[in-house]
Amino acid sequence: MKVKKAVIPAAGFGTRFLPATKAMPKEMLPVVDKPTIQYIVEEAIDSGIEEIMIITGKAKRAIEDHFDHSVELELELEKKGKAELLELVNNISDMVDIHYIRQKEAKGLGHAIACAKTFVGNEPFAVMLGDDIVHTEDTPCLKQMIDCYDQYGSSVLGVQTVADSEVSKYGIVDGKQLQDNVYSVKGLVEKPSVEEAPSNVAILGRYIINPEIFDILAETQPGKGGEIQLTDALMELASKEDMVAYDFEGKRYDVGNKQGFLEATVETALRREDLREEFLAYLETLVEKESVKQK
């Protein structure tokens, strides 16, 4: 069955970016001139997704407003003859069918996904975490994973190999390598120590999941932090049916932390033809000044 729907959980408080996120959703923080969530929505569209469900929470109305029409702004841009900006704004509003549902209680990622059951129905779907932007030169990350799903017909976890010092930050795959970038999944360990980790293969914010996950989520008890963990439900699903992990190509940025957000901003700016030359010259001058200070 074709993967046509994507779910984007975006209900978190964004406490790591306070005070900026006191009144603004963290998903609306801009990387250069585009909100982080728009990069994720565009990846979904470029991967062939036809409908998107965004799981929101309190104080997240700005996300809905961003992807909706703004009549006053559009009229003002048209009045001032700013055709390019008007087209840009209209394209955001018209890019894809987006639905919204509010996660009324902060019960974890597993609970957030469970909120999308009616939207998803009885078909495979993508999950794209709002904290993860993936830059690829060619095939979008999610499209790579959809192609993998089409080949194996089983749920797919988006993964990459991480350093030993990083394994305690992620869900880690216990599995057997099937191809250069595909692993069969025997089990998952949530944020293990280096000694406990079965591998260095970490789950990084992209999933293709079969709909059987919803029955499992309905029975999943709260785990770490008193929340319903998606990893726990995926472990149960992997015990009942085949599951694979796909080591995707691309640079992944964790924009949910300050370092990742800064890296995404700088590197995105350097890829922009309209910004690269002047910004690179600034960075070179800045680095030279800082080097002098260190001497």
N, C-alpha and C positions, 0 to 999 in steps of 0.2 A: 504494500500500500504506500502511496506517495506521501512524503512528509510535507504538509501544506501549512501547518500552524506552528507558531512559536509562542512561548510564555516567557515574559521578562519580569522576574521578581524585582520590585523597586519600592519595598515598604520599609526599609531600614531607616534608622534615625540619622545615620551619617555622623556619629559622635566624634570620629577622628578628624573631622573638618570643622568642628565648632571653633569660633562662633559663626563662620560663614553659613553653616547649614541650620542655624537656628530658625531662619525664616525661608530658606531656599533648599529644595531637595538636593541631595548630593548628586543625583543623576543629572541635574541641570547645571552643574559646575562646568564651565566651558574649557575645552581643550582647544586653544587658540580662539576660534570664533564659533564653535559648534558645541552644544551640550553633549556630555559623554553619552547619554542615552541615544542620541541621534546616530552616533557611529554604530551602535549596536543594531538599531532599527534598519539602518542602511545595509549592514552586513546581512541581515535576515532577508531583505528584499533582493539583494544581489544573489542570494542563495536559492531563490525561487519560492520563498515563503509568501503565502497569499493573505493570511490573517494573523494578527498579533494580539495577544492578551497581555496587558501590563498590570501586574499586581501592585496596587498602591496602598498607602496608609494615610494617616492624618497629615495635613500640611503638604500634600503632594499635588495639589490642584494645578500648580505651574506646569507639570508634565502634560496634563490634558490640554491646557491652554496652548502650549507650544505646538502641539500637533493639530490644533484646531485652526479654523480661519479667524483672522483678526480684522474685522470689517473696517474699523477705524484706521488701523495702520495701512491696510491695502488701499483705502481711499486716499490717504495722505501721500503715499508713494506714487499713486497714479496722478494725483493733482500736481506733484512736483516733477513729473516726468522721469522718475527713477525706475525705468523699465526693468533693468537687470535685478535690482533689489526686489521689485514686485514679483518677478518670476521666481526668484529664490524663495520668497515667503510662501507663494502659492504652491510651489513644489513640495514644501514641507507638509502642507495641509493635505495634499492629494496623493502622497506617495504610496499609501497602503491603508487597508481597513484595520483600525486599531480599536480594541475594546478594553474596557477597564473594569476591575473589580477591586474592592477594598478589603484588605486583610485587617479585620477589626481588632484582632489581638496579636501581639508579637509572640507567636508560638513557634517560630523557626521556619527555615527554608522548606522543610517537608510540608508543614501546614500551609505555607503560601502556595506551593504547587498544587496541593489538594483543592485549593479554592478555584482552580481552573478546570475542574472535572467536567462541568457542564459544557464549557467552551470547547474542550478537546474532543469529547465524545469517545467513540471506540476506534481511535486511530493513533498512529505514532505521532509524536510531537517533539519539537525542540525546546530546550530550556537554555536561555542565555542570561547569565548573571550580569546584573547592571554595573558591577564593579570591574568588569573585564573588557578591555578593548583589544582586539587582535588585528594587527596590520599585516596584510599579505600583499605581495607584488602581483600575484596572478589570481589563483582560485581562492575565494573567501573561505575562511576557516569553517563556517557552518556548511558550506557546499561540499567541502572535502568530507565532512562527517556524514552528510546525506548520501554521498556516493558510497561511503563505507557501509552505511545502513542498507542501501540497495543491493550491495554485494552479499552481505551476511544475513540480513533480515532480522537482526537482533539489536537490542538496545546498545548504544554506542556512547562511551565516555570520552570526552576530549581530554587528552593528557599531553604532558611533556616531561622529559627527564629533568630533575632538579638536583642541585648539590646536596650533599649530606646535611649541611647546615640548614637546609630549607625544608626537609621532609616533615618536621614537626608542625609546619604551617598548613598542611594540606591533607586531604584524603589520599591515601596511597594504595596503589593497585597490587594485589597479589595475583600473579598470572603467569601464563606461558606465552612466549613470543610465537606468533603464527606467521607473520611476514615482517619485513624490515620495520614497519611502523604500526603493526596491529598485534594486539595481545588478547588472548582469551582471559576472561576474568574469573578467577576462582573465589576471590574474596576482596574485601576492602577494609582498610584500617584507618580510622579517623585520627589525624594529627598524632602519629606515633613518635616516640623517641627514635633516635638513629638506631639504637640497639633493637628496638621492636619492629622497625620498618621492614617489610618483606621485599621492598625494592625502592628505587628512586623515581618511579613512575607516578607522577602526581596529577590528580584531577584538577583541571584549570578552567572552570567556568562555562563549559559548553557540554550539552548532553542531547542525545536523541533517545527518547524513552518510549517503550511500548505502553499502551494504556492500562495494562494489568497492574501498573504501579499504584493506581488509585485505590484498588481494593486493599493493597498492602499498607498504604498510607493511613487508611481508615482504622487499621489495627495497630499501627506503630505507636509505641509508648514514648513519652519524652525521654531523651537521652542526655547528652552533655549540655550543661547550662539549663536543664529543665525544658528544652525545646524539642520539637519533633524534627529529627534530623533526616534529611533526604538520603544521606549516606547509609543510614540504618535500613531504610526501605529498599535502597538499591542492593544492599547485601542480601536481603531476603529475596529480591527478584532474581539475583544471580544464582541463588540456590535452587530456583525453580525452572529457569530457562537459560539458554545461552546468552552471554553478554560479552562484548568486546570493548577494548580500549584502543583508541586511535591517536597516535602521536602526530598531531597536526603540524603543518608547516606554517610559520608566521611568527611575528614578534608579539608576545602577549604583554600587556601593561595592566598591572593591578592598580587602577585609578582610585581604589578605595583607601589607599594610603598615600601619604604626602610624597614619598620618594617616587613611587610609580606614576603618580599624577604629574609630577615635574618632568620626569623622563618622557612621558607621552606628549606633554606640551612642547618641550624643546625639539624632540625628534619629528613631531608632526609639522612644526614650523619649518624645520630644515628640509622637509619634503615639498614644501610649497614653493613653486616657482616665483610667486609674487612676494615672498618673504625671505627666501633662502639667502640671497647674496648679502643684503644689508644686515640681516640677523646674524649670519655667520661671521661677518666682519666685527660686529659688536661682541660676539662671544670670544673671538680670538683676542680682541683688545682687553676684554675683561680678564681672561685667563692669564694674559701677559702681566697685567697689573697685579693680580693675586700672586703670581709667581715671584714678582719682585718683592712683595710684602713678606713672603715666606723666607727670603734670604737674609 
